[in-house]
Amino acid sequence: MITADLPLAACVVEKGCLVVDPRGRILDEENVQEALNLRDLSTELRASGLPTSGPPPFGRKDRERFANALDRCLTRLARRSGS
């Protein structure tokens, strides 16, 4: 699945799927909870009045990371189905 929605990603990963975010980060059972916790922390910091900068602009390197991550995920899936 491809999504930037971390709560959705956590639900999908819980079902055994991989998630790729638009910036090329692969979320799996090992790191999705950490990503969700960081999102929640940022939300709490903003709610308390602390300024946060947000992500940097999306660029060429992000597209490359996404394409590479998607390729890795598709390779994993092909290996699973070929077994």
N, CA, C and O atoms as a CHARMM CRD file, in Angstrom:
* protein
*
  332
    1    1 MET  N      0.84000  -1.16000   0.00000 PROA 1      0.00000
    2    1 MET  CA     0.00000   0.00000   0.00000 PROA 1      0.00000
    3    1 MET  C      0.89200   1.23100   0.00000 PROA 1      0.00000
    4    1 MET  O      1.98800   1.21400   0.56100 PROA 1      0.00000
    5    2 ILE  N      0.42300   2.29100  -0.62600 PROA 2      0.00000
    6    2 ILE  CA     1.12100   3.57000  -0.64000 PROA 2      0.00000
    7    2 ILE  C      0.23600   4.57400   0.07700 PROA 2      0.00000
    8    2 ILE  O     -0.90200   4.80800  -0.33100 PROA 2      0.00000
    9    3 THR  N      0.75500   5.16500   1.14100 PROA 3      0.00000
   10    3 THR  CA    -0.00700   6.16700   1.88200 PROA 3      0.00000
   11    3 THR  C      0.91300   6.99700   2.77000 PROA 3      0.00000
   12    3 THR  O      1.98200   6.54600   3.18200 PROA 3      0.00000
   13    4 ALA  N      0.47200   8.21700   3.05400 PROA 4      0.00000
   14    4 ALA  CA     1.14400   9.07200   4.02700 PROA 4      0.00000
   15    4 ALA  C      0.37100   9.08100   5.33600 PROA 4      0.00000
   16    4 ALA  O      0.79000   9.72200   6.30000 PROA 4      0.00000
   17    5 ASP  N     -0.75100   8.37700   5.37700 PROA 5      0.00000
   18    5 ASP  CA    -1.62100   8.32500   6.55500 PROA 5      0.00000
   19    5 ASP  C     -1.06800   7.27100   7.52200 PROA 5      0.00000
   20    5 ASP  O     -1.23700   6.07100   7.30700 PROA 5      0.00000
   21    6 LEU  N     -0.40900   7.73000   8.58100 PROA 6      0.00000
   22    6 LEU  CA     0.25800   6.79200   9.49700 PROA 6      0.00000
   23    6 LEU  C     -0.70700   5.91000  10.28700 PROA 6      0.00000
   24    6 LEU  O     -0.40700   4.72900  10.46200 PROA 6      0.00000
   25    7 PRO  N     -1.84700   6.40700  10.77800 PROA 7      0.00000
   26    7 PRO  CA    -2.77700   5.48200  11.44400 PROA 7      0.00000
   27    7 PRO  C     -3.26600   4.37800  10.49700 PROA 7      0.00000
   28    7 PRO  O     -3.38500   3.22000  10.89800 PROA 7      0.00000
   29    8 LEU  N     -3.54600   4.73800   9.25100 PROA 8      0.00000
   30    8 LEU  CA    -3.94300   3.73400   8.26500 PROA 8      0.00000
   31    8 LEU  C     -2.79200   2.76000   8.01900 PROA 8      0.00000
   32    8 LEU  O     -3.00300   1.55000   7.94800 PROA 8      0.00000
   33    9 ALA  N     -1.59000   3.28400   7.89000 PROA 9      0.00000
   34    9 ALA  CA    -0.41800   2.42800   7.67900 PROA 9      0.00000
   35    9 ALA  C     -0.26700   1.43500   8.82100 PROA 9      0.00000
   36    9 ALA  O      0.02900   0.26300   8.58400 PROA 9      0.00000
   37   10 ALA  N     -0.46500   1.88600  10.05900 PROA 10     0.00000
   38   10 ALA  CA    -0.33900   0.99200  11.21200 PROA 10     0.00000
   39   10 ALA  C     -1.36400  -0.14000  11.13900 PROA 10     0.00000
   40   10 ALA  O     -1.05000  -1.29100  11.44400 PROA 10     0.00000
   41   11 CYS  N     -2.58700   0.19200  10.73500 PROA 11     0.00000
   42   11 CYS  CA    -3.62700  -0.84800  10.60900 PROA 11     0.00000
   43   11 CYS  C     -3.27500  -1.85600   9.52500 PROA 11     0.00000
   44   11 CYS  O     -3.46300  -3.06000   9.70100 PROA 11     0.00000
   45   12 VAL  N     -2.76700  -1.35900   8.40900 PROA 12     0.00000
   46   12 VAL  CA    -2.43200  -2.23600   7.28200 PROA 12     0.00000
   47   12 VAL  C     -1.23300  -3.11800   7.62900 PROA 12     0.00000
   48   12 VAL  O     -1.21900  -4.30700   7.30900 PROA 12     0.00000
   49   13 VAL  N     -0.23400  -2.53800   8.27800 PROA 13     0.00000
   50   13 VAL  CA     0.94400  -3.31400   8.67800 PROA 13     0.00000
   51   13 VAL  C      0.53900  -4.39000   9.67500 PROA 13     0.00000
   52   13 VAL  O      1.07400  -5.49800   9.64100 PROA 13     0.00000
   53   14 GLU  N     -0.39800  -4.07700  10.55700 PROA 14     0.00000
   54   14 GLU  CA    -0.89100  -5.06200  11.52900 PROA 14     0.00000
   55   14 GLU  C     -1.49000  -6.27900  10.83300 PROA 14     0.00000
   56   14 GLU  O     -1.47900  -7.38300  11.37700 PROA 14     0.00000
   57   15 LYS  N     -2.01100  -6.06900   9.63000 PROA 15     0.00000
   58   15 LYS  CA    -2.60000  -7.16100   8.84200 PROA 15     0.00000
   59   15 LYS  C     -1.55500  -7.91700   8.02400 PROA 15     0.00000
   60   15 LYS  O     -1.88300  -8.85700   7.29900 PROA 15     0.00000
   61   16 GLY  N     -0.27100  -7.49100   8.15000 PROA 16     0.00000
   62   16 GLY  CA     0.79900  -8.22000   7.46800 PROA 16     0.00000
   63   16 GLY  C      1.26300  -7.60900   6.16400 PROA 16     0.00000
   64   16 GLY  O      2.02100  -8.24200   5.42800 PROA 16     0.00000
   65   17 CYS  N      0.83200  -6.40200   5.85800 PROA 17     0.00000
   66   17 CYS  CA     1.23100  -5.75900   4.60000 PROA 17     0.00000
   67   17 CYS  C      2.37500  -4.77900   4.82200 PROA 17     0.00000
   68   17 CYS  O      2.66200  -4.37600   5.94900 PROA 17     0.00000
   69   18 LEU  N      3.01200  -4.41200   3.73400 PROA 18     0.00000
   70   18 LEU  CA     4.03000  -3.36600   3.75000 PROA 18     0.00000
   71   18 LEU  C      3.40300  -2.07000   3.26300 PROA 18     0.00000
   72   18 LEU  O      2.44800  -2.08200   2.48700 PROA 18     0.00000
   73   19 VAL  N      3.94700  -0.95900   3.72600 PROA 19     0.00000
   74   19 VAL  CA     3.47200   0.35500   3.30600 PROA 19     0.00000
   75   19 VAL  C      4.66800   1.16600   2.85600 PROA 19     0.00000
   76   19 VAL  O      5.73000   1.12500   3.47800 PROA 19     0.00000
   77   20 VAL  N      4.49200   1.89900   1.77900 PROA 20     0.00000
   78   20 VAL  CA     5.50700   2.84300   1.31300 PROA 20     0.00000
   79   20 VAL  C      4.88400   4.23000   1.41900 PROA 20     0.00000
   80   20 VAL  O      3.77800   4.45900   0.92900 PROA 20     0.00000
   81   21 ASP  N      5.59800   5.15500   2.06100 PROA 21     0.00000
   82   21 ASP  CA     5.08200   6.52100   2.10500 PROA 21     0.00000
   83   21 ASP  C      5.58400   7.27500   0.87200 PROA 21     0.00000
   84   21 ASP  O      6.50500   6.80900   0.20100 PROA 21     0.00000
   85   22 PRO  N      4.99500   8.42800   0.56600 PROA 22     0.00000
   86   22 PRO  CA     5.37500   9.14800  -0.65400 PROA 22     0.00000
   87   22 PRO  C      6.83100   9.58200  -0.71900 PROA 22     0.00000
   88   22 PRO  O      7.32200   9.91200  -1.79800 PROA 22     0.00000
   89   23 ARG  N      7.53000   9.58900   0.40300 PROA 23     0.00000
   90   23 ARG  CA     8.94200   9.96800   0.40000 PROA 23     0.00000
   91   23 ARG  C      9.87100   8.75900   0.36500 PROA 23     0.00000
   92   23 ARG  O     11.08700   8.90600   0.48300 PROA 23     0.00000
   93   24 GLY  N      9.30400   7.56700   0.20300 PROA 24     0.00000
   94   24 GLY  CA    10.11600   6.37900   0.01200 PROA 24     0.00000
   95   24 GLY  C     10.46600   5.60600   1.26600 PROA 24     0.00000
   96   24 GLY  O     11.31600   4.71700   1.22500 PROA 24     0.00000
   97   25 ARG  N      9.83200   5.92400   2.37000 PROA 25     0.00000
   98   25 ARG  CA    10.08100   5.15900   3.60000 PROA 25     0.00000
   99   25 ARG  C      9.17000   3.93600   3.59300 PROA 25     0.00000
  100   25 ARG  O      7.96100   4.05100   3.39600 PROA 25     0.00000
  101   26 ILE  N      9.76300   2.76700   3.81000 PROA 26     0.00000
  102   26 ILE  CA     8.99000   1.53600   3.90900 PROA 26     0.00000
  103   26 ILE  C      8.61400   1.34600   5.37100 PROA 26     0.00000
  104   26 ILE  O      9.47800   1.31700   6.24800 PROA 26     0.00000
  105   27 LEU  N      7.32500   1.21700   5.62200 PROA 27     0.00000
  106   27 LEU  CA     6.83100   0.99800   6.97300 PROA 27     0.00000
  107   27 LEU  C      6.44600  -0.46900   7.10900 PROA 27     0.00000
  108   27 LEU  O      5.72100  -1.02100   6.28100 PROA 27     0.00000
  109   28 ASP  N      6.95000  -1.08200   8.17100 PROA 28     0.00000
  110   28 ASP  CA     6.65400  -2.48800   8.43100 PROA 28     0.00000
  111   28 ASP  C      6.45400  -2.67100   9.92600 PROA 28     0.00000
  112   28 ASP  O      6.38500  -1.70000  10.67900 PROA 28     0.00000
  113   29 GLU  N      6.36100  -3.92400  10.34700 PROA 29     0.00000
  114   29 GLU  CA     6.08600  -4.20500  11.76500 PROA 29     0.00000
  115   29 GLU  C      7.20800  -3.70900  12.68800 PROA 29     0.00000
  116   29 GLU  O      6.99100  -3.53800  13.88800 PROA 29     0.00000
  117   30 GLU  N      8.39300  -3.47900  12.13800 PROA 30     0.00000
  118   30 GLU  CA     9.52100  -3.03600  12.95400 PROA 30     0.00000
  119   30 GLU  C      9.55900  -1.52800  13.18600 PROA 30     0.00000
  120   30 GLU  O     10.15200  -1.08000  14.16700 PROA 30     0.00000
  121   31 ASN  N      8.94300  -0.73400  12.31200 PROA 31     0.00000
  122   31 ASN  CA     9.10000   0.71400  12.45100 PROA 31     0.00000
  123   31 ASN  C      7.81200   1.52700  12.40300 PROA 31     0.00000
  124   31 ASN  O      7.85000   2.73500  12.63600 PROA 31     0.00000
  125   32 VAL  N      6.68200   0.90600  12.11200 PROA 32     0.00000
  126   32 VAL  CA     5.45900   1.70100  11.96300 PROA 32     0.00000
  127   32 VAL  C      5.02400   2.32200  13.28800 PROA 32     0.00000
  128   32 VAL  O      4.52400   3.44600  13.30100 PROA 32     0.00000
  129   33 GLN  N      5.20300   1.62100  14.38500 PROA 33     0.00000
  130   33 GLN  CA     4.78300   2.17500  15.67700 PROA 33     0.00000
  131   33 GLN  C      5.63200   3.38500  16.05000 PROA 33     0.00000
  132   33 GLN  O      5.11500   4.35600  16.60100 PROA 33     0.00000
  133   34 GLU  N      6.92100   3.33700  15.75500 PROA 34     0.00000
  134   34 GLU  CA     7.79300   4.48200  16.01500 PROA 34     0.00000
  135   34 GLU  C      7.34700   5.69500  15.19600 PROA 34     0.00000
  136   34 GLU  O      7.29600   6.81200  15.71100 PROA 34     0.00000
  137   35 ALA  N      7.02600   5.47300  13.93100 PROA 35     0.00000
  138   35 ALA  CA     6.56400   6.56900  13.07900 PROA 35     0.00000
  139   35 ALA  C      5.26200   7.16000  13.61100 PROA 35     0.00000
  140   35 ALA  O      5.07700   8.37700  13.60600 PROA 35     0.00000
  141   36 LEU  N      4.36900   6.29900  14.06500 PROA 36     0.00000
  142   36 LEU  CA     3.10100   6.75800  14.62900 PROA 36     0.00000
  143   36 LEU  C      3.32800   7.53200  15.92800 PROA 36     0.00000
  144   36 LEU  O      2.67600   8.54800  16.16700 PROA 36     0.00000
  145   37 ASN  N      4.24000   7.06100  16.75800 PROA 37     0.00000
  146   37 ASN  CA     4.55300   7.76200  18.00200 PROA 37     0.00000
  147   37 ASN  C      5.14100   9.14700  17.73600 PROA 37     0.00000
  148   37 ASN  O      4.80100  10.10800  18.42700 PROA 37     0.00000
  149   38 LEU  N      6.02200   9.25500  16.74000 PROA 38     0.00000
  150   38 LEU  CA     6.60200  10.55300  16.39400 PROA 38     0.00000
  151   38 LEU  C      5.53200  11.50500  15.86400 PROA 38     0.00000
  152   38 LEU  O      5.55400  12.69900  16.16400 PROA 38     0.00000
  153   39 ARG  N      4.59900  10.97600  15.07900 PROA 39     0.00000
  154   39 ARG  CA     3.48800  11.79300  14.58900 PROA 39     0.00000
  155   39 ARG  C      2.66300  12.31900  15.75000 PROA 39     0.00000
  156   39 ARG  O      2.31600  13.49900  15.79000 PROA 39     0.00000
  157   40 ASP  N      2.35000  11.43700  16.69800 PROA 40     0.00000
  158   40 ASP  CA     1.55900  11.84100  17.85700 PROA 40     0.00000
  159   40 ASP  C      2.29500  12.87900  18.70000 PROA 40     0.00000
  160   40 ASP  O      1.68100  13.82300  19.19700 PROA 40     0.00000
  161   41 LEU  N      3.59800  12.71300  18.86200 PROA 41     0.00000
  162   41 LEU  CA     4.39300  13.68200  19.61400 PROA 41     0.00000
  163   41 LEU  C      4.35700  15.04600  18.93300 PROA 41     0.00000
  164   41 LEU  O      4.18500  16.06500  19.60200 PROA 41     0.00000
  165   42 SER  N      4.51600  15.07600  17.62500 PROA 42     0.00000
  166   42 SER  CA     4.46600  16.34200  16.89600 PROA 42     0.00000
  167   42 SER  C      3.09700  17.00500  17.05100 PROA 42     0.00000
  168   42 SER  O      3.00400  18.22400  17.19100 PROA 42     0.00000
  169   43 THR  N      2.05100  16.20600  17.02600 PROA 43     0.00000
  170   43 THR  CA     0.69800  16.73800  17.21600 PROA 43     0.00000
  171   43 THR  C      0.56000  17.37000  18.59700 PROA 43     0.00000
  172   43 THR  O     -0.01000  18.45100  18.74100 PROA 43     0.00000
  173   44 GLU  N      1.08200  16.69100  19.60500 PROA 44     0.00000
  174   44 GLU  CA     1.02300  17.21800  20.97100 PROA 44     0.00000
  175   44 GLU  C      1.83700  18.50600  21.10600 PROA 44     0.00000
  176   44 GLU  O      1.39700  19.44400  21.77100 PROA 44     0.00000
  177   45 LEU  N      3.01300  18.56200  20.48600 PROA 45     0.00000
  178   45 LEU  CA     3.84100  19.76000  20.54400 PROA 45     0.00000
  179   45 LEU  C      3.12900  20.94500  19.89000 PROA 45     0.00000
  180   45 LEU  O      3.13800  22.05100  20.43000 PROA 45     0.00000
  181   46 ARG  N      2.51400  20.71400  18.73000 PROA 46     0.00000
  182   46 ARG  CA     1.77100  21.78500  18.06700 PROA 46     0.00000
  183   46 ARG  C      0.59300  22.23900  18.91900 PROA 46     0.00000
  184   46 ARG  O      0.31800  23.43500  19.01400 PROA 46     0.00000
  185   47 ALA  N     -0.10600  21.28500  19.54200 PROA 47     0.00000
  186   47 ALA  CA    -1.26100  21.61700  20.37700 PROA 47     0.00000
  187   47 ALA  C     -0.85800  22.43300  21.60200 PROA 47     0.00000
  188   47 ALA  O     -1.64600  23.23100  22.11000 PROA 47     0.00000
  189   48 SER  N      0.37000  22.22900  22.07300 PROA 48     0.00000
  190   48 SER  CA     0.83100  22.97100  23.24900 PROA 48     0.00000
  191   48 SER  C      1.39600  24.34500  22.87400 PROA 48     0.00000
  192   48 SER  O      1.81300  25.10600  23.74800 PROA 48     0.00000
  193   49 GLY  N      1.40900  24.65600  21.58900 PROA 49     0.00000
  194   49 GLY  CA     1.84900  25.97300  21.14900 PROA 49     0.00000
  195   49 GLY  C      3.26300  26.04800  20.63500 PROA 49     0.00000
  196   49 GLY  O      3.70300  27.11400  20.20600 PROA 49     0.00000
  197   50 LEU  N      3.99400  24.94200  20.66500 PROA 50     0.00000
  198   50 LEU  CA     5.35700  24.95800  20.13700 PROA 50     0.00000
  199   50 LEU  C      5.31500  24.90800  18.60900 PROA 50     0.00000
  200   50 LEU  O      4.59500  24.09400  18.03200 PROA 50     0.00000
  201   51 PRO  N      6.07400  25.76300  17.97000 PROA 51     0.00000
  202   51 PRO  CA     6.07400  25.75000  16.50300 PROA 51     0.00000
  203   51 PRO  C      6.84600  24.54000  15.97600 PROA 51     0.00000
  204   51 PRO  O      7.88700  24.17000  16.51900 PROA 51     0.00000
  205   52 THR  N      6.33300  23.94200  14.93200 PROA 52     0.00000
  206   52 THR  CA     7.02600  22.84000  14.25700 PROA 52     0.00000
  207   52 THR  C      7.20100  23.23800  12.79700 PROA 52     0.00000
  208   52 THR  O      6.39600  23.99700  12.25500 PROA 52     0.00000
  209   53 SER  N      8.22700  22.73900  12.17700 PROA 53     0.00000
  210   53 SER  CA     8.55600  23.19000  10.82600 PROA 53     0.00000
  211   53 SER  C      7.85900  22.38700   9.73300 PROA 53     0.00000
  212   53 SER  O      7.67600  22.90000   8.62900 PROA 53     0.00000
  213   54 GLY  N      7.47100  21.16000  10.00200 PROA 54     0.00000
  214   54 GLY  CA     6.88800  20.33200   8.95500 PROA 54     0.00000
  215   54 GLY  C      7.95800  19.74200   8.05900 PROA 54     0.00000
  216   54 GLY  O      9.14600  20.01400   8.23200 PROA 54     0.00000
  217   55 PRO  N      7.53600  18.94300   7.11000 PROA 55     0.00000
  218   55 PRO  CA     8.51900  18.29400   6.23600 PROA 55     0.00000
  219   55 PRO  C      9.10100  19.27500   5.21500 PROA 55     0.00000
  220   55 PRO  O      8.47300  20.28000   4.88300 PROA 55     0.00000
  221   56 PRO  N     10.29700  18.97700   4.72400 PROA 56     0.00000
  222   56 PRO  CA    10.87700  19.82200   3.67600 PROA 56     0.00000
  223   56 PRO  C     10.09400  19.63700   2.37200 PROA 56     0.00000
  224   56 PRO  O      9.33600  18.67400   2.24900 PROA 56     0.00000
  225   57 PRO  N     10.25600  20.52200   1.41400 PROA 57     0.00000
  226   57 PRO  CA     9.56400  20.37400   0.13200 PROA 57     0.00000
  227   57 PRO  C      9.91300  19.05000  -0.54400 PROA 57     0.00000
  228   57 PRO  O     11.03200  18.55100  -0.42400 PROA 57     0.00000
  229   58 PHE  N      8.94000  18.49600  -1.25100 PROA 58     0.00000
  230   58 PHE  CA     9.11800  17.24800  -1.98100 PROA 58     0.00000
  231   58 PHE  C      9.98400  17.52500  -3.19600 PROA 58     0.00000
  232   58 PHE  O      9.72200  18.45900  -3.95400 PROA 58     0.00000
  233   59 GLY  N     11.01800  16.71100  -3.38000 PROA 59     0.00000
  234   59 GLY  CA    11.94300  16.96500  -4.48500 PROA 59     0.00000
  235   59 GLY  C     12.33600  15.71800  -5.25100 PROA 59     0.00000
  236   59 GLY  O     11.77400  14.64000  -5.05600 PROA 59     0.00000
  237   60 ARG  N     13.30600  15.88900  -6.12100 PROA 60     0.00000
  238   60 ARG  CA    13.78500  14.80900  -6.99200 PROA 60     0.00000
  239   60 ARG  C     14.28200  13.60700  -6.19400 PROA 60     0.00000
  240   60 ARG  O     13.99000  12.46400  -6.54600 PROA 60     0.00000
  241   61 LYS  N     15.03300  13.86000  -5.11600 PROA 61     0.00000
  242   61 LYS  CA    15.55200  12.75200  -4.30800 PROA 61     0.00000
  243   61 LYS  C     14.41100  11.97000  -3.64900 PROA 61     0.00000
  244   61 LYS  O     14.49900  10.75200  -3.48900 PROA 61     0.00000
  245   62 ASP  N     13.34300  12.67400  -3.27000 PROA 62     0.00000
  246   62 ASP  CA    12.18600  11.98600  -2.69500 PROA 62     0.00000
  247   62 ASP  C     11.55300  11.05300  -3.72500 PROA 62     0.00000
  248   62 ASP  O     11.17400   9.92700  -3.40200 PROA 62     0.00000
  249   63 ARG  N     11.44100  11.52700  -4.96400 PROA 63     0.00000
  250   63 ARG  CA    10.89400  10.67300  -6.03400 PROA 63     0.00000
  251   63 ARG  C     11.76700   9.44300  -6.25100 PROA 63     0.00000
  252   63 ARG  O     11.26000   8.33700  -6.43500 PROA 63     0.00000
  253   64 GLU  N     13.08400   9.64400  -6.22800 PROA 64     0.00000
  254   64 GLU  CA    14.00400   8.51900  -6.40500 PROA 64     0.00000
  255   64 GLU  C     13.88500   7.52000  -5.26000 PROA 64     0.00000
  256   64 GLU  O     13.84400   6.31100  -5.48900 PROA 64     0.00000
  257   65 ARG  N     13.82900   8.03000  -4.01200 PROA 65     0.00000
  258   65 ARG  CA    13.67600   7.13300  -2.86000 PROA 65     0.00000
  259   65 ARG  C     12.36800   6.36500  -2.94400 PROA 65     0.00000
  260   65 ARG  O     12.31600   5.17400  -2.63400 PROA 65     0.00000
  261   66 PHE  N     11.30200   7.05500  -3.36900 PROA 66     0.00000
  262   66 PHE  CA    10.00700   6.38600  -3.50600 PROA 66     0.00000
  263   66 PHE  C     10.08400   5.27300  -4.54900 PROA 66     0.00000
  264   66 PHE  O      9.64000   4.15100  -4.30300 PROA 66     0.00000
  265   67 ALA  N     10.64400   5.58800  -5.70600 PROA 67     0.00000
  266   67 ALA  CA    10.74500   4.58400  -6.77500 PROA 67     0.00000
  267   67 ALA  C     11.57300   3.38100  -6.31700 PROA 67     0.00000
  268   67 ALA  O     11.21200   2.23800  -6.59900 PROA 67     0.00000
  269   68 ASN  N     12.66800   3.62800  -5.62100 PROA 68     0.00000
  270   68 ASN  CA    13.50400   2.53300  -5.12800 PROA 68     0.00000
  271   68 ASN  C     12.77800   1.71000  -4.07000 PROA 68     0.00000
  272   68 ASN  O     12.86100   0.48200  -4.07400 PROA 68     0.00000
  273   69 ALA  N     12.06800   2.38000  -3.16400 PROA 69     0.00000
  274   69 ALA  CA    11.33300   1.66800  -2.11500 PROA 69     0.00000
  275   69 ALA  C     10.21600   0.83200  -2.72200 PROA 69     0.00000
  276   69 ALA  O     10.00100  -0.31000  -2.31600 PROA 69     0.00000
  277   70 LEU  N      9.50900   1.39300  -3.68900 PROA 70     0.00000
  278   70 LEU  CA     8.43500   0.64200  -4.34000 PROA 70     0.00000
  279   70 LEU  C      9.00200  -0.58500  -5.05000 PROA 70     0.00000
  280   70 LEU  O      8.40200  -1.66000  -5.00800 PROA 70     0.00000
  281   71 ASP  N     10.14000  -0.43000  -5.69400 PROA 71     0.00000
  282   71 ASP  CA    10.79100  -1.55800  -6.35600 PROA 71     0.00000
  283   71 ASP  C     11.16400  -2.64500  -5.34700 PROA 71     0.00000
  284   71 ASP  O     10.97300  -3.83100  -5.61300 PROA 71     0.00000
  285   72 ARG  N     11.69900  -2.24000  -4.18900 PROA 72     0.00000
  286   72 ARG  CA    12.05700  -3.22500  -3.15600 PROA 72     0.00000
  287   72 ARG  C     10.82200  -3.96500  -2.65000 PROA 72     0.00000
  288   72 ARG  O     10.86400  -5.17800  -2.44000 PROA 72     0.00000
  289   73 CYS  N      9.73300  -3.24200  -2.45500 PROA 73     0.00000
  290   73 CYS  CA     8.49800  -3.88200  -1.98000 PROA 73     0.00000
  291   73 CYS  C      7.95400  -4.86100  -3.01400 PROA 73     0.00000
  292   73 CYS  O      7.53200  -5.96600  -2.67100 PROA 73     0.00000
  293   74 LEU  N      7.96400  -4.45700  -4.26400 PROA 74     0.00000
  294   74 LEU  CA     7.46200  -5.34600  -5.31700 PROA 74     0.00000
  295   74 LEU  C      8.34000  -6.58900  -5.44300 PROA 74     0.00000
  296   74 LEU  O      7.83800  -7.68200  -5.70700 PROA 74     0.00000
  297   75 THR  N      9.65100  -6.42600  -5.25400 PROA 75     0.00000
  298   75 THR  CA    10.55500  -7.57800  -5.28100 PROA 75     0.00000
  299   75 THR  C     10.24700  -8.52300  -4.13000 PROA 75     0.00000
  300   75 THR  O     10.22400  -9.74000  -4.31500 PROA 75     0.00000
  301   76 ARG  N     10.00900  -7.97200  -2.94100 PROA 76     0.00000
  302   76 ARG  CA     9.63800  -8.81100  -1.78400 PROA 76     0.00000
  303   76 ARG  C      8.36100  -9.59400  -2.06200 PROA 76     0.00000
  304   76 ARG  O      8.27100 -10.78700  -1.77300 PROA 76     0.00000
  305   77 LEU  N      7.37500  -8.90100  -2.62700 PROA 77     0.00000
  306   77 LEU  CA     6.10000  -9.56700  -2.92300 PROA 77     0.00000
  307   77 LEU  C      6.26900 -10.66300  -3.96500 PROA 77     0.00000
  308   77 LEU  O      5.67000 -11.73200  -3.85300 PROA 77     0.00000
  309   78 ALA  N      7.08400 -10.39600  -4.97600 PROA 78     0.00000
  310   78 ALA  CA     7.32200 -11.40200  -6.01300 PROA 78     0.00000
  311   78 ALA  C      7.99400 -12.62900  -5.41200 PROA 78     0.00000
  312   78 ALA  O      7.66200 -13.75600  -5.78100 PROA 78     0.00000
  313   79 ARG  N      8.92800 -12.42900  -4.49700 PROA 79     0.00000
  314   79 ARG  CA     9.60300 -13.55900  -3.86000 PROA 79     0.00000
  315   79 ARG  C      8.62800 -14.36400  -3.00600 PROA 79     0.00000
  316   79 ARG  O      8.66000 -15.59400  -3.00500 PROA 79     0.00000
  317   80 ARG  N      7.76300 -13.66000  -2.28000 PROA 80     0.00000
  318   80 ARG  CA     6.75800 -14.35000  -1.45500 PROA 80     0.00000
  319   80 ARG  C      5.82600 -15.20100  -2.28700 PROA 80     0.00000
  320   80 ARG  O      5.55600 -16.35000  -1.94000 PROA 80     0.00000
  321   81 SER  N      5.32600 -14.64200  -3.39500 PROA 81     0.00000
  322   81 SER  CA     4.36700 -15.38200  -4.20200 PROA 81     0.00000
  323   81 SER  C      5.03700 -16.48500  -5.01600 PROA 81     0.00000
  324   81 SER  O      4.38700 -17.44900  -5.42100 PROA 81     0.00000
  325   82 GLY  N      6.33100 -16.33900  -5.25200 PROA 82     0.00000
  326   82 GLY  CA     7.06000 -17.37200  -5.99600 PROA 82     0.00000
  327   82 GLY  C      7.47500 -18.54400  -5.13800 PROA 82     0.00000
  328   82 GLY  O      7.89400 -19.57600  -5.66400 PROA 82     0.00000
  329   83 SER  N      7.36900 -18.40900  -3.83100 PROA 83     0.00000
  330   83 SER  CA     7.81700 -19.48000  -2.92900 PROA 83     0.00000
  331   83 SER  C      6.82600 -20.59400  -2.82100 PROA 83     0.00000
  332   83 SER  O      7.06400 -21.56400  -2.10000 PROA 83     0.00000
